[in-house]
């Protein structure tokens, strides 16, 4: 689910294509892996947990985002509102 969230975030930021995201979701579904979060999932709880996450270095969150299949980039200027919106969008309807 984390990879789907990261790819969705990368699409939102214009770093990768919706085609790659669709391919990833299709592969996850083929292996019975989740591509949506439970409706009860709280994006705010994730943001709170990230304040103490290992990805936090010198007060900044570092994320590795996919820019294509097999390609990634380091992102340390992420707007947490983008992450919050992606997590909210990934909840099941």
ChimeraX attribute file (.defattr): number of C-alpha atoms within 10 A of each C-alpha:
attribute: neighborCount
match mode: 1-to-1
recipient: residues
	/A:1	14
	/A:2	9
	/A:3	16
	/A:4	19
	/A:5	20
	/A:6	20
	/A:7	29
	/A:8	27
	/A:9	23
	/A:10	26
	/A:11	20
	/A:12	16
	/A:13	13
	/A:14	11
	/A:15	17
	/A:16	21
	/A:17	17
	/A:18	15
	/A:19	11
	/A:20	17
	/A:21	23
	/A:22	14
	/A:23	12
	/A:24	17
	/A:25	21
	/A:26	14
	/A:27	13
	/A:28	16
	/A:29	12
	/A:30	9
	/A:31	9
	/A:32	9
	/A:33	12
	/A:34	13
	/A:35	19
	/A:36	17
	/A:37	18
	/A:38	11
	/A:39	11
	/A:40	8
	/A:41	14
	/A:42	14
	/A:43	19
	/A:44	12
	/A:45	10
	/A:46	14
	/A:47	16
	/A:48	10
	/A:49	10
	/A:50	14
	/A:51	13
	/A:52	12
	/A:53	13
	/A:54	9
	/A:55	15
	/A:56	14
	/A:57	11
	/A:58	6
	/A:59	9
	/A:60	12
	/A:61	19
	/A:62	16
	/A:63	16
	/A:64	16
	/A:65	22
	/A:66	24
	/A:67	18
	/A:68	16
	/A:69	13
	/A:70	6
	/A:71	10
	/A:72	16
	/A:73	13
	/A:74	10
	/A:75	12
	/A:76	14
	/A:77	10
	/A:78	14
	/A:79	10
	/A:80	12
	/A:81	10
	/A:82	14
	/A:83	20
	/A:84	17
	/A:85	13
	/A:86	20
	/A:87	22
	/A:88	17
	/A:89	15
	/A:90	19
	/A:91	16
	/A:92	12
	/A:93	8
